[in-house]
Every structure is written in C-alpha cells, then in structure tokens.
Amino acid sequence: MVINLNNFILQEYNYNNIDHRSVVIEFTNDKESSKYLGDLFYSIEEINKRKNNNNINFAFVVYRKNIPVGYISIITKESIYEISYGIIPRYRSNGLGTLLLQEFSDYLFHKYTYIDKLSLIIAKDNIISKKAAISAGYYQENKNKYCIKYKK
C-alpha cells in the first residue's frame, strides 16, 4: 500500500525493502528513538498480526522528496485508533513531525469516515512530541497516560 500525502509518500513497511529496514535499524540504534518507539521490528510484526482482525493496522516508512525520513503507524485497539510515529534524527527540528501528523490524521479522517478520534500515546518526558502533537491540532486528554488525541 502506498499513500500520497501533500508533502510525504507513505510506503507500507516491507522487510525485503532495504530502505525500510534501514529506517527501522536507524531508529533502533538511536538511543532517544528507541526509548520512545521501543522495538520497532517487534511493533511492526504485531501490527502485521493485527491486520487479520481489522484493516486499520498499518506500518509505513515515510518519504519526503524520495528520501526516507521517518516511520508512522496506525493500530486499532478496542475501537481506539492509535498513531505512533518518529522522524529520523538527522531530519528532526524542521517541523516534519507536526506536518506528518497533520497530513496523516487528515488522510485517516477522510478515508475512514467512521473514525472520529485518533490517539497518540506520548511519554511524559517526550516534550518535543507533545509540542508537535499540539501544533498538529491534538489536545491532551488524560494527564496520567499523557494521551493526546485529535478531534475532528
């Protein structure tokens, strides 16, 4: 599956694609990224297992101008649609996280019109992701979980 957004192209993760594996390895080798994203290979495997139960479980490598710049996924957990994302370290601080969240959220709301809320689970100390989410139109819903959601 390929999704064309205004500023990004999302390619569904394919283990056999060297660009895709390289992106995941780069996140895995980056201390900050792995702290917040966890084991991406495992997460992607779990997303692929969930596909059999629900069609809104996808992991994507994010391209900008034909260069892989990040990762984004959507999973469904008991009627909650949860996004996880990351920008490769060398491409951070350019507003790409905010822009990616905005465009991906808009895409999901238009493609799946029955979705009325998207969630982001953001670690308490991940200030940069919180700022990106708020800039993308999300609001903090639960202080204990640091869950930030987008409202249509």
C-alpha angles and dihedrals in degrees: 000000000000123000121196112207125178095266103011143047116216118205118192108247113267118184090208092059109092092208090055094049090045091055092051092046090050091053090045092052094047110087096210094045095048090047091061103027098038120200102349095188089057093044092052091049090052092048090053091051090052092054090081091061101041134010096224098077111104139148119203139187109223120226128192117186090348092304121114105239105163155331134266133177140180123206132178118226114178094324092318115118110211127190125202121185145164139184118218108255097247091055097049127110092044098096092255094130092055093044092047092050092049095049096041092047092049090048092051094048091051097042096043104034093180090067110095100167137035125195137211121192106208125185116245093246098043095103095162093056091047090054092047092050094049090047088052091056102266123132132206109259105170123030094195096056097028088229115170119193137190118229121205 
